[in-house]
Amino acid sequence: MQPEFANVNELWSRIISETLCSKGVRFAVICPGSRSSPLAFAFARTEGIESISILDERSAGFFALGLAKREGLPVVLVCTSGTAAANFYPAVIEASESGVPLIVITADRPEELRGCRAGQTIVQLGMYAMYPVSQVELPIPNADPKALEGLKAVVEEQVDFSLGIPCGPVHVNTPFRDPLAPLTDRTFVSPISMDELRVLFESSSKVEEPSIELDLDEFTQSERGLILVGSPLVPVSENWVRNVARLADGLRWPVLADGLSSIRNHQSLFPRLITGYNAICRVVDGDSNLLPDRIIVVGDLPISKTLRTWLKDRNIKSQFLTPIPGEFDSNRGDSESRYYDFNRASPLVTRHSNDSFATAWQRLDAKVHQSIEGRLSRLEPVFEGSI
């Protein structure tokens, strides 16, 4: 009878892939390679995970990064041993800086092949410096039931780390001995069947998202406020957009959204959306009725230098709501940064009834866009070939 697991590497890798699936992972980006073969086979055979093969490691890293941003869930990134893993470095840094959950799994040579000039062997653990929120090296595959339980626990923990505070990439270094392909090892006896494997994961649960309540009622008493939306610093879900919209609807403040913000794709949810703020900031000082006395920043500050300079010169009392701990006011002004993830909830505020402040900003915004459209309509079509 054909064994359900051909060798210990196949069993070990399948525990990894099934654990990740049970924790909510739905995509694995695989870079082909010899040492990572057990992982590639495992992810391809795991129901519930879509395995995507990309030859170039650097491209794969950024593809996985974008996929994790889109899904709002961790994405697995797998490569073989050696310098292949170094090509993930830019994507790991980006994931760290933007709070994106990536599960980076690098296959490796076993301990006895390190430090002896074996091919495709470098020091892999720690190669991404301080950018991963967690990094761990797994033991050599072992069929002992206690070892399998430990493996499952470690992989679950890494998923939790990737979605924790701060959210970001984790690095799991995974050494394998031969045979790497799922070739039958007649000396290997699996301690667990496929049916038993499924039972093992029935008790696994998805990551529990903590309930976060934030009362901004005292800070938002003013009717002359602005909501600034820059980089969200986390993968954006539909919940994120809806919860930001709920805050904006309650306060009835103008919403100044960065050009990179997905909020600009949901204008129906943000009737007080302002996009021409660069021009407005140059003239708003002429009318004191347009100056805010409170600002809420969702995520990072918008990248506009004009807006940042305008804020710095006025030092308006500000509240930064970010899903990553730290100081986010590059202007070092009168501000406070508080942990908050709009993927999970919306702050508590008392609903305002007066939106005259937003209406004044909207009138200026409309004039800005009329001016831009007028200038563009007078331009002759530009043909690149004539330049």
C-alpha positions, -999 to +999 in steps of 0.1 A: +000+000+000+013+035-009+022+053+023+004+086+029+037+104+036+066+092+015+093+104+039+099+126+069+104+158+049+070+154+033+053+149+066+072+179+082+064+202+053+027+192+053+025+200+090+038+235+081+014+241+052-017+227+070-009+248+101-007+279+080-039+270+063-057+265+096-045+300+107-062+316+078-033+318+052-048+314+017-018+321-007+017+308-010+042+323-034+068+297-043+101+303-060+113+270-076+144+254-061+158+221-050+162+226-013+127+240-010+111+211-029+094+196+002+077+229+009+066+234-027+050+199-028+033+205+005+017+238-004+006+225-038-012+196-020-028+216+008-065+223+001-074+259+010-040+274-001-034+286-036+002+280-046+016+306-070+050+298-087+072+328-096+107+322-109+124+355-099+128+359-061+128+397-061+096+398-082+080+371-060+087+391-029+069+422-041+041+401-056+036+385-022+037+420-006+010+433-028-011+402-024-009+406+014-019+442+012-049+434-010-060+404+012-053+419+046-039+384+055-005+369+058+010+355+025+036+328+025+068+334+005+091+304-001+126+300-016+155+276-018+187+280+002+216+304-004+215+338-021+180+332-034+167+343+001+187+376-002+165+387-031+136+388-006+153+415+014+137+446-003+102+431+001+109+422+037+120+458+044+089+472+027+067+448+046+083+459+079+079+496+071+043+493+060+032+468+086+023+440+061+022+404+073+045+381+053+055+346+063+090+342+047+101+306+047+136+299+035+148+264+029+183+257+042+211+231+043+214+210+075+239+220+101+266+195+089+268+212+055+273+247+069+308+263+072+324+237+048+320+254+014+289+234+005+271+249-025+243+274-019+250+276+018+252+309+036+242+321+071+204+326+066+190+331+101+193+368+109+199+378+073+171+403+073+185+420+103+159+437+126+132+440+100+112+408+108+090+410+138+101+375+146+127+350+132+132+314+140+150+283+127+131+251+128+149+218+137+157+191+112+125+173+103+116+147+129+087+122+129+085+121+167+049+131+177+062+156+203+084+172+176+054+175+153+033+191+180+062+215+187+064+224+150+027+231+148+030+254+178+060+273+165+043+279+131+011+291+147+031+315+169+048+330+138+014+337+122+003+354+154+036+375+155+030+386+119-005+399+128+005+412+162+016+447+174+035+457+153+022+438+123+049+427+098+071+400+083+084+369+100+113+347+089+112+309+093+144+292+083+138+255+075+167+231+070+162+198+051+183+167+046+179+146+015+157+132+000+141+164-010+116+150-034+086+130-021+104+097-028+094+067-007+117+060+022+110+023+031+125+028+065+102+057+074+070+050+093+047+079+097+033+083+132+002+100+118-022+093+089-038+119+066-071+115+085-054+119+118-036+150+104-070+166+096-082+158+131-051+175+145-060+208+128-097+208+138-087+224+171-066+250+154-083+284+153-078+315+132-061+344+147-083+361+173-085+398+167-086+417+199-116+440+206-103+475+206-124+504+218-112+540+215-132+569+227-123+602+209-154+621+221-134+646+242-109+653+214-135+657+187-158+682+204-148+709+179-167+712+146-136+727+130-115+697+124-097+678+096-092+641+090-060+634+071-056+599+056-021+589+044-005+554+041-026+530+063+006+511+074-014+479+072-032+459+045-065+476+038-097+456+039-133+466+032-137+469+070-109+495+071-126+517+045-160+514+061-147+521+096-128+552+084-160+563+066-180+558+098-156+581+117-158+607+089-196+605+087-199+610+125-176+640+127-187+656+094-151+670+090-133+674+056-113+643+047-079+651+031-068+618+014-034+611+001-031+602-036-019+567-026-049+562-003-076+537-014-102+562+000-100+580-033-115+549-049-145+551-025-158+587-030-194+576-025-185+568+011-167+601+017-190+630+005-166+655+022-135+642+004-109+669-004-082+661-030-071+696-040-056+704-006-022+714-020-036+745-036-060+752-007-032+752+018-015+780-001-046+803+003-065+791+034-047+815+057-066+844+042-098+831+058-097+823+095-130+804+091-110+777+071-084+770+098-090+739+119-083+736+156-082+697+156-067+672+133-071+634+132-044+615+112-053+580+101-021+560+095+008+581+083+008+617+072+000+623+035+032+626+015+025+662+003+054+685+013+030+715+010+005+700+034+032+689+059+048+723+059+014+740+064+008+717+094+042+724+108+038+762+106+005+761+124+011+733+150-025+723+152-034+699+180-034+664+164-043+628+171-025+601+151-043+568+149-018+541+138-018+503+137+019+503+146+033+517+178+057+546+176+060+583+169+045+594+136+046+632+137+076+641+117+068+678+124+073+671+162+042+693+169+014+692+194+004+657+188-003+623+203+001+589+186-023+561+197-025+525+185-056+519+165-064+496+136-094+505+115-095+470+101-111+460+134-133+489+145-141+526+144-135+550+172-164+562+194-174+598+187-206+619+192-222+625+159-220+662+148-248+680+131-230+710+116-209+705+085-204+742+075-167+739+080-165+710+055-188+729+031-163+758+031-135+735+022-155+717-004-163+751-022-125+758-024-118+722-036-144+726-064-127+759-075-093+741-075-106+713-097-124+738-121-092+757-125-072+726-132-097+713-157-098+747-174-061+748-178-060+712-191-087+719-216-067+747-232-036+726-237-029+712-271-027+674-270+008+662-263+022+635-286+053+619-273+067+612-308+068+650-316+090+658-286 
